[in-house]
Structures are given as structure tokens and as C-alpha cells.
Amino acid sequence: MTATTPSVVRRAIAAYLAATAGVALVISLGVFAVTDAIVRDDLRTDAEQSALLLHHTSLRAVAASSSGDAVTLLRGALEPALDAGTIARVKVWERVEPSTLRIVYSDLPELIGDEKALRADRRVLFDSSESLVLPLPDDAAHRTEAALGDHVVEVFTAVDAGDRQFLIETYHSAIDAARIDHLRTQIFLLVVVGMIALALATLPLALVLARRTSRAERERGLLISRASAERERERRALGRRLHDGALQDLAGAALALDTPAPPTSRVAAVVRGAIADLRSLLDDLVASDVEWATLDRSLAASVSDIHPEPIDTEIVYSLHGSADSSTAALVARLGRELILNAVRHAGARRIIVAARVDGDVAELTVSDDGTGFDTDAAAPDGHFGLRIVDQATRSAGGSFTIESGSTGTRATIRLPADLSRARPPS
């Protein structure tokens, strides 16, 4: 396992903690908003219930008394609630005409004596035992109540005192700032503590992922570097083949043609050899079409190109099924790498190459009887091609597995049978 630089770990921890803090902030704001709405609705319900209870208490106080002024009785029932803050404002209207009301008591003395018409929704209260709960209207008539704040409700209840009829109007604030602040504090602490606990619990996983990401980035850089070096090596090899092969032959042919009696047959043979060399170079530079049915010949030809001399290893090919040309071409390139890896580094005497298509999956298996290696350890330089095979396979949406031991190595590639339709890996 390669070491991870401290700076990478520190950056990963900082990014993780910053993300956790951001999530905690978003969750806290969302919870605050939901809590505020729930608490306000709950307080509004409490205010309505308290108002109804107070109104029925006032109604019973007047109904239970056989003597005394009804206004004084109502005042005695309502003032304790005013002092305790249960109600924010009160008006007691007396019905002086069938359709007219007059204020006979209020916590604002200057309102006493005001008159207004009896609205239809209030009129029905005199014929029932119900109460009417309404949100505070936004108009000039309620300018003094508007100063009480937001979320104020007004409650109306009719009281029949025998020869007199009254309409009790009270205002209740549905907001308890202290209660809301207390709940917000509790929820905030709960969210913060929960997020800290979550961050600490998942931090080891974040560190593991950071180390894996760091290793993957370094391996990717190493792959790119090795690939560049391999391209440069191949470029130089092609240059040497051109210089030492076709160019030398053509130069010799040109000199021979300059002689008084050029040996035309020999010159023709040299030119044909140069043409064959150039065609071989062209085949190396421009990938030829590969079909699944001729995959064994493509693999054999690619091995022969790199090892012109016969190799002292038996390679057995076995093909089944059919896949599209894109898959066949990729399997040919990766299979060549696996075969050459077995030939060069495993000392294998026998290599079995099996390719088959099962449904929508194409599979290539390369098995050898050579020297195995520890697949859990970092791949040595001789097995660097296995990393390239793994990267290329996963990039195409497939998988690569390898098993190795004292009896040899077995490498398996699985790819979509039709790469032209396969979705790229996410």
C-alpha cells in the first residue's frame, strides 16, 4: 500500500468537516423554519382554547348571579385575565338596538361609548352558545390591536344577562417568543450535537476514501507517465525501423540504379522488401479492423509483431459466441497485453486464451502455468501492464479480475458485448 501525503489527508478532513458544517447549517435552518411554523400553529390553538374558556367562564359568572350589574360582573371576570396577560385587549359591547352595539367596558377607557353596527356573523352568536374565532383584520378599525404584534386572534362570545345582551370581544397574542426561543435553542443543540457525532462516526470512512482517492490519482498519474514513455519508446522504435530498414534499402537501391549496369532484379527485390517494411509500419500505426471470429489470428499476429522470433511457449486459442467489432478490438488490445505479460514475466510454457460471449457480456480469460505473484501487493514494474488493462477495462464499463499463485496466473476481462450501445461508466 502506498503512503498518503499528510497534505492530502488534511485537505480531505478540512473538506469533509466543511461539508458537514454546511449540511448542519442547512438542516438547522430547515428545522428552525418548520419548528417556527409548528410552534406558531400550536400557540394559536392554545390562544383560541384559552379565549373560549375565558368567555365561557364570563358567561357562567353572569348567568350564576341573580343580582348585581352585569357589566361589573363581566369586568370582574375579565380583569384578572388582563392582569395575567392571558388576553391582550378586551371590549364588552352592549346591544342597545337590534342592529347596534356600544362599548360599555374596555381596557382602553377612551373607547367606552363607541358604537358600531352589528354584523351578521356576530348576530347569530346571540342565538347560540358558540364562539367566533377570527384572525386580526388588517384595517383602520383595528389599528390599536395591530400594535400587539403578529398572529393576534380575536374571539367573540355573546352573553345574555336577561334584560341586557352583551358581546365580549377579546384579543389574544398567539406568539410566545420565549417559548419559541427555548425550542429553537434545544433543536439547535440537538442538530449540532447530532452532526458532530455523525461527523466523528464517519470520519474514519472519509479518511479511507481520501487515501483511496489519493492513491488512485497517483496511479493515474503514473499510468499517464508510463503511457507517455511507452509512446516515446514506440516512436523511437519506429524511427529506427525506418532508418535501419526501408530507408537503408531504398538508399541502396538508389545507388545501385546509378551504376552503368544496375542489377534490376536485385533492386526490385530490395524495393519489395522496403514496401513490405513500410506496410508493416503502417499496420502498427493504423489499427486494422478486428472481428470476433478472427480474434485468435489478431492476437497471434500482434504477438508475432513484438516477438518476430518464434517464442518457446504454446498459446492455445478458443473462441465462442459473437461480439461487435468495438468489443473485439478492445479485447484484442487487452488480450495482447495479458499474453505478452505472461510471455515476458511469468516464464509460462503454456498459455490458454479463451474468449466467449454470454448474453450481453464478452469474456476473455488468459491462463498460464508460469510464475505467479502476490495480487494483494503493489504491482512490480514487470506487471505494470496489468494496471493499464484494469484501467482500460473499467473505463469501458467492464471488470478485470486476476488470480495468481504457485501454479500460474488466471486473468479475466468482462466487457459489454456491444460497446457501441453500452452506457459509459459514471
C-alpha positions in Angstrom: 0.0 0.0 0.0 1.4 3.4 -1.0 1.6 6.2 1.6 -0.8 9.1 1.5 0.7 12.5 1.9 -0.3 14.4 5.0 -1.4 17.4 2.9 -3.9 15.2 1.1 -5.3 13.9 4.4 -5.5 17.4 5.8 -7.4 18.7 2.8 -9.7 15.8 2.9 -10.5 16.3 6.6 -11.0 20.0 6.0 -13.3 19.5 3.1 -15.3 16.8 5.0 -15.7 19.0 8.0 -16.7 22.0 5.9 -19.3 19.9 4.1 -20.6 18.6 7.4 -20.9 22.1 8.8 -22.7 23.2 5.6 -25.2 20.3 5.9 -25.7 21.1 9.6 -26.4 24.7 8.8 -28.9 23.8 6.1 -30.6 21.3 8.3 -30.7 23.8 11.2 -32.4 26.5 9.0 -34.9 24.0 7.7 -35.7 22.7 11.2 -36.0 26.3 12.5 -38.5 27.1 9.8 -40.6 24.0 10.4 -40.4 24.4 14.2 -41.4 28.0 14.0 -44.5 27.1 11.9 -45.4 24.2 14.2 -45.0 26.3 17.3 -46.9 29.2 16.0 -49.8 27.0 15.0 -49.7 25.3 18.4 -49.7 28.6 20.2 -52.6 29.9 18.1 -54.6 26.8 19.1 -53.7 27.4 22.7 -54.8 31.0 22.4 -58.1 30.1 20.9 -58.8 27.5 23.6 -57.8 29.9 26.4 -60.1 32.5 24.9 -63.0 30.2 24.6 -62.5 29.0 28.2 -62.4 32.6 29.4 -65.5 33.6 27.5 -67.5 30.7 28.9 -66.2 31.5 32.4 -67.5 35.1 32.0 -70.8 33.7 30.6 -71.3 31.5 33.7 -70.4 34.3 36.0 -73.2 36.5 34.7 -75.6 33.6 34.4 -75.0 32.4 38.0 -75.6 35.8 39.6 -79.1 36.9 40.4 -78.2 40.4 41.4 -75.6 43.0 40.6 -74.7 44.9 37.5 -73.8 42.6 34.5 -71.1 45.0 33.3 -69.4 44.9 36.8 -69.7 41.1 36.8 -68.1 40.8 33.3 -65.4 43.3 34.3 -64.6 41.2 37.4 -64.2 38.1 35.3 -62.1 39.7 32.6 -59.7 41.9 34.5 -57.7 39.0 36.2 -57.1 37.6 32.7 -55.9 41.1 31.6 -53.5 41.3 34.6 -52.2 37.8 34.0 -51.6 38.5 30.3 -54.0 35.8 29.2 -55.7 38.4 27.0 -54.1 41.4 25.3 -57.2 43.5 24.9 -60.9 43.4 25.7 -64.1 45.1 24.6 -67.5 44.5 26.0 -70.3 45.6 23.7 -73.9 46.0 24.8 -76.7 45.5 22.3 -78.5 48.8 22.5 -80.6 48.3 19.4 -81.3 45.2 17.3 -78.5 46.2 14.9 -76.3 48.5 17.1 -73.6 47.8 19.6 -72.0 50.2 22.2 -68.8 49.6 24.1 -69.6 49.6 27.9 -66.2 48.3 29.1 -62.7 48.1 27.7 -59.1 48.0 28.9 -58.8 51.3 26.9 -61.2 53.6 28.7 -61.2 56.1 25.8 -63.1 53.5 23.7 -66.0 53.3 26.1 -69.1 54.8 24.4 -68.1 53.9 20.8 -70.9 52.4 18.7 -70.9 50.3 15.6 -73.4 48.2 13.6 -73.9 44.6 14.5 -72.6 42.4 11.7 -74.4 39.3 10.6 -71.7 36.9 11.7 -71.9 38.3 15.2 -75.7 38.5 15.3 -76.0 34.7 15.1 -73.9 34.4 18.3 -76.9 35.7 20.3 -79.0 32.8 19.2 -76.4 30.1 20.0 -73.8 29.1 22.6 -70.9 29.2 20.0 -67.9 31.5 19.9 -66.4 33.1 16.8 -62.6 33.0 16.4 -61.1 35.2 13.7 -57.6 36.4 12.6 -57.0 40.1 13.3 -58.3 42.2 10.4 -55.9 44.5 8.7 -57.9 47.7 8.7 -58.0 51.1 10.4 -60.7 50.0 13.0 -58.1 47.6 14.5 -55.1 49.9 14.5 -54.7 49.7 18.3 -54.8 45.9 18.2 -52.3 45.7 15.3 -49.8 47.2 17.7 -49.9 44.0 19.8 -47.8 42.2 17.1 -48.3 39.4 14.5 -50.5 36.4 14.9 -53.2 38.0 17.0 -56.6 36.4 17.1 -59.9 37.9 18.1 -62.7 35.9 19.8 -66.4 36.9 20.1 -68.9 35.4 22.5 -72.5 36.6 23.2 -73.7 36.8 26.9 -77.4 37.1 27.7 -78.0 38.7 31.1 -81.7 38.6 31.0 -82.8 42.1 30.1 -79.4 43.0 28.6 -77.3 41.4 25.9 -73.6 41.7 25.6 -70.9 40.7 23.1 -67.5 40.0 24.6 -64.6 40.8 22.2 -61.1 39.7 23.3 -57.7 39.7 21.6 -55.0 37.1 22.2 -51.4 37.0 21.0 -50.6 33.7 19.5 -46.9 34.2 19.8 -44.8 33.3 22.9 -41.3 34.5 22.0 -39.7 32.9 25.0 -41.2 29.5 24.2 -40.1 29.7 20.6 -36.6 30.8 21.5 -36.4 27.9 24.0 -37.4 25.4 21.4 -35.0 26.8 18.9 -32.2 26.5 21.3 -33.0 22.9 22.1 -33.3 22.0 18.5 -30.1 23.8 17.5 -28.2 22.0 20.2 -29.7 18.6 19.1 -28.8 19.2 15.5 -25.3 20.4 16.3 -24.5 17.5 18.6 -26.0 15.0 16.2 -24.0 16.4 13.3 -20.8 16.3 15.4 -21.5 12.8 16.4 -22.2 11.8 12.8 -19.0 13.6 11.6 -16.9 11.8 14.2 -18.5 8.4 13.4 -18.0 8.7 9.6 -14.6 10.5 9.7 -12.7 7.1 9.5 -14.6 6.3 6.4 -13.9 9.7 4.9 -10.1 9.2 5.6 -10.2 5.8 3.9 -11.9 7.3 0.9 -9.4 10.1 0.9 -6.5 7.7 0.9 -8.0 5.6 -1.8 -8.7 8.7 -3.9 -5.1 9.9 -3.4 -3.7 6.5 -4.4 -6.0 6.4 -7.5 -4.8 9.9 -8.5 -1.2 8.9 -8.1 -1.7 5.7 -10.0 -3.5 7.6 -12.8 -0.5 10.0 -13.0 1.9 7.1 -13.1 -0.2 5.4 -15.8 -0.1 8.6 -17.9 3.6 8.9 -17.4 4.3 5.3 -18.3 1.9 5.6 -21.3 3.8 8.7 -22.5 7.1 6.8 -22.0 5.7 3.9 -24.0 4.6 6.1 -26.8 8.0 7.7 -26.9 9.7 4.3 -26.9 7.5 3.1 -29.8 8.1 6.3 -31.7 11.9 5.8 -31.4 11.5 2.1 -32.4 9.5 3.1 -35.5 12.2 5.7 -36.3 14.9 3.0 -36.0 12.9 0.6 -38.1 12.5 3.3 -40.8 16.2 4.3 -40.7 17.7 0.8 -40.5 15.2 -0.9 -42.7 13.2 0.8 -45.5 15.4 3.9 -45.8 18.7 1.9 -46.0 17.2 -0.4 -48.5 15.8 2.4 -50.7 19.1 4.3 -50.4 21.0 1.2 -51.5 18.6 0.7 -54.4 19.1 4.3 -55.5 22.9 3.8 -55.5 22.5 0.6 -57.5 20.4 2.4 -60.1 23.1 5.0 -60.5 25.5 2.3 -61.8 26.1 1.9 -65.6 24.5 -1.6 -65.5 22.2 -1.7 -62.5 21.1 -5.2 -61.3 17.4 -4.6 -61.8 16.3 -7.9 -60.3 18.2 -7.2 -57.1 16.9 -3.6 -57.0 13.4 -4.9 -57.4 13.8 -7.3 -54.5 15.2 -4.6 -52.3 12.3 -2.3 -53.2 9.7 -5.0 -52.5 11.3 -5.6 -49.1 11.1 -1.9 -48.3 7.5 -1.9 -49.3 6.8 -4.8 -47.0 8.6 -3.0 -44.2 6.5 0.2 -44.8 3.3 -1.8 -44.8 4.2 -3.4 -41.5 4.8 0.0 -40.1 1.5 1.2 -41.4 -0.3 -1.7 -39.8 1.3 -0.7 -36.5 0.3 2.9 -36.9 -3.2 2.4 -38.2 -5.3 -0.2 -36.3 -6.9 -2.7 -38.7 -10.4 -3.9 -38.2 -10.8 -6.7 -35.7 -13.7 -9.1 -35.8 -14.6 -11.5 -33.0 -14.4 -14.5 -35.3 -10.8 -13.8 -36.2 -9.8 -12.6 -32.8 -7.3 -15.5 -32.4 -5.5 -14.5 -35.6 -5.4 -10.9 -34.5 -3.9 -11.8 -31.1 -1.3 -14.2 -32.7 -0.3 -11.5 -35.3 0.2 -8.9 -32.5 2.4 -11.2 -30.5 4.4 -12.1 -33.6 4.9 -8.4 -34.4 6.6 -7.8 -31.0 8.4 -11.2 -31.0 9.5 -11.8 -34.6 11.5 -14.8 -33.4 9.4 -17.9 -32.5 8.7 -17.9 -28.8 9.2 -21.1 -26.8 5.6 -21.0 -25.5 2.4 -22.8 -26.7 -0.6 -20.4 -27.0 -4.0 -22.1 -27.4 -7.0 -20.0 -28.6 -10.6 -20.9 -28.1 -13.4 -18.6 -29.2 -17.2 -18.9 -28.7 -20.1 -16.6 -29.5 -20.0 -13.3 -31.2 -19.4 -9.6 -30.2 -19.3 -6.3 -32.1 -16.1 -5.1 -33.7 -15.6 -2.4 -31.0 -15.6 -5.0 -28.3 -13.4 -7.3 -30.4 -10.8 -4.5 -31.0 -10.6 -3.7 -27.3 -10.3 -7.4 -26.3 -7.6 -7.8 -28.9 -5.5 -4.9 -27.4 -6.1 -6.0 -23.8 -5.6 -9.7 -24.6 -2.3 -8.9 -26.3 -1.1 -7.2 -23.2 -2.1 -10.1 -21.0 -0.4 -12.6 -23.3 2.8 -10.6 -23.5 2.8 -10.2 -19.7 2.7 -14.0 -19.4 5.4 -14.4 -22.0 7.8 -11.8 -20.7 7.4 -12.0 -17.0 5.8 -15.3 -16.0 8.1 -17.7 -17.8 5.0 -19.6 -18.9 5.4 -22.7 -21.0 1.7 -22.9 -21.9 -0.9 -20.1 -22.3 -4.6 -20.8 -22.8 -6.7 -17.9 -24.3 -10.4 -18.4 -24.1 -13.0 -15.9 -25.3 -16.7 -16.3 -25.2 -19.9 -14.2 -25.3 -22.6 -14.9 -22.7 -25.7 -12.8 -23.3 -24.6 -9.2 -23.4 -21.2 -9.9 -21.7 -18.0 -10.7 -23.6 -15.3 -12.5 -21.6 -11.7 -13.1 -22.2 -9.6 -15.4 -20.0 -5.8 -15.8 -20.2 -4.4 -18.6 -18.1 -0.7 -19.5 -17.8 1.4 -22.0 -15.9 4.2 -19.6 -15.2 5.5 -17.9 -12.0 2.7 -16.3 -10.0 2.8 -13.2 -7.9 1.1 -11.7 -4.9 -2.0 -9.9 -6.2 -2.5 -8.0 -2.9 0.9 -6.4 -3.0 1.8 -3.4 -5.1 2.4 -4.5 -8.7 6.1 -4.5 -9.6 7.3 -2.8 -12.7 7.1 -6.0 -14.7 3.3 -6.2 -14.1 2.6 -2.5 -14.8 0.6 -3.6 -17.9 -2.0 -5.2 -15.6 -2.8 -1.7 -14.2 -3.3 -0.5 -17.8 -5.6 -3.4 -18.5 -7.6 -2.8 -15.3 -8.0 1.0 -16.1 -9.0 0.4 -19.7 -11.5 -2.3 -18.7 -13.2 -0.2 -16.0 -13.3 2.8 -18.3 -15.2 0.7 -20.8 -17.8 -0.3 -18.2 -16.3 -3.8 -17.6 -14.4 -5.6 -14.9 -11.0 -7.1 -14.5 -10.1 -9.9 -12.1 -6.8 -11.7 -11.6 -5.9 -14.8 -9.6 -2.3 -15.8 -9.2 -0.4 -18.5 -7.2 2.4 -21.0 -7.4 0.6 -22.9 -10.2 0.2 -19.9 -12.5 -2.0 -16.9 -13.2 -5.5 -16.5 -14.5 -6.7 -13.1 -15.7 -10.3 -12.5 -16.8 -11.7 -9.5 -18.6 -15.5 -8.9 -18.8 -16.9 -6.2 -21.2 -20.2 -5.3 -22.7 -20.6 -7.4 -25.9 -21.7 -4.3 -27.8 -19.6 -1.3 -26.7 -21.3 0.9 -29.3 -24.5 0.7 -27.2 -23.1 0.4 -23.7 -23.5 3.4 -21.4 -20.3 4.9 -20.3 -19.3 4.3 -16.7 -20.5 7.1 -14.2 
